[in-house]
Amino acid sequence: MIIGPLKTRTDGLVAYMVNGRESTVFWDDITPMAQEVMDSSDNELSVEDLLAEIASARITLWLLFDEEKTIRAFTTTQPMTTQKGLWVDLPFTYTKNDLAAGPTLWQVVEEWAEDNGYYGLKFISADPRMSSWAKRRKMKQRFVEYVKEF
């Protein structure tokens, strides 16, 4: 199921939410983007795992298109049940160093989650520039992750 456009901005960016098998239409476009995300992070999933999770609808794909119908960014969401209620987790985001695209897409997800009864939203970023965006969205830092590879 493709839902959208969810938000159209004056700069021509349009966001869509894509659930399940309909996501396969976009795989040729997002596979290299997803691979770039995987290569630049410590993700434990492969691109094939991510695409399988999206196709099965366990993870939802969100796409941001420009006026030329080119994908400028994508993110994924996964609902998480906590003691306080449902949270939306944003495990993967690709923006091709476009600092406006990621926050634009995340704002759409945030508004959708709030409108659909979710308690909150979280994302993990290895990009220190995203902390200023998170602070503007009144998000708080909950923890810092430390890793040691062998």
N, C-alpha and C positions, 0 to 999 in steps of 0.2 A: 504494500500500500504506500503510495506517495502522497504526502500531505503538504500542501503549500500552494502558492507561496505563503509562508508564515509571516514574513516581514519584508517589505521593500523599502530600501533607503533612498534618499535623494541622490546618492552617488551611483545608483543603479544596481547595487548588490541585493540579491534575493536569496532567501533561505528556504530550504525544503527538508522535511523529515522523510526518510525512506525506511520502511520496515520490511524485513523478510526477503523473499525471493526477488522482489522488484529491484533490489539493490544490485543484482547481477548485471543489470544494464550498464552500471557505472564502473564495473570492476576494471575494465581496461584503463580507465582514467585514474582510478584511485590506487591501483596496485603499486605503481612506482612511487606515489606519494606515501603510501603506507610503508613501503620498504625503506624510504628515507627516514620516517619516524622510527622504525625498528632499528636501523643502523646507527641512529644518533642517540639511542637510549638503552637502558638496561632491561628492555622488555623481555619477558619470558615466552611470549607468544610469537609464532611466525606469522608472516602475512597470510599464509593459507589458513592458519588457525583463526585469525581475525576475520577473514572473509567468511569462513564457515560459521562463526558466531553471529555475524551480521545476517547471513542467509537464513539461519535458524530462528532469527528474531530474538535471540537472547541479548544481543547488543543492537542498538538502533543507530543507523547512519544519518548524519545531518550534513547537508551540502550547502555551500554558499557559492552562488553563480554571479558572474558579472554580466554586463549588458550584452556581451558577445556569446553568452551561454557557456563560458569557460569556468570550470571549477576553480575558485580562488582559495577555498579552504574546505576541510572536512573535519568533523569531530564525531565521536561516538558517545552514546550514553548507555548506561546500564543501571536499571533500578536496583537499589539496595535497601533492604528492610532492616531497620534498627529499632531500638526500644522506643525512640521518639516518633517513629513513622517511616515513611518512604523517603529516601534520599536519591538524588540523581548523581551518579558518578560519571565523570568525563575521563575515561581512561586513555584515549588517543586523540590527538589533534594535529593537523597538518596545516601550515599557513604559508609555506614558502617564503619565510622571512617577511611576511606582510603583517606588520603589527596591528593594522586596523581590522584585518579579516578575522583573526581568531576571536578577539573581544566582541566583534559584531555577531559572530555566530554564537558565542557563549551567552550573549545577552538574549538572543532569541530562545535558546534552550532554557535559560533562567526564567524568562517570562512564561514559557510553555509549562515548565515544571510547577511554578507557582499557581498558574491557572488550573492545573490538573491535580491539585491536592498534595503535591510533594512538600516535605518538610524543609528540605534544603538541597544544596548543591555543593559538590566538591570537585576539585581538579588537582592534579599533581603536575608540576612543570619543572623541568630542569633549566628553564630559561629565567634568569634572575630579573629580566625586564618585565615579566608578567606580575611581579609582586606589586608594582604600582597600580596596575589594572585591578588586581584583587582588592587592594586597599580602597580604591575608588568605589568598588562594588560592595564595600563594607564587609568583606570577607576577612576572617581571621586565620592566622597560621596556627595549626594545631600541633604539628610536630615537625621535626627535621629527621630525615632518614640518613642513616650511615650505612655504608656497604663496604665489604672487603671481599675482593675476588681472590681466588686461589689459582 
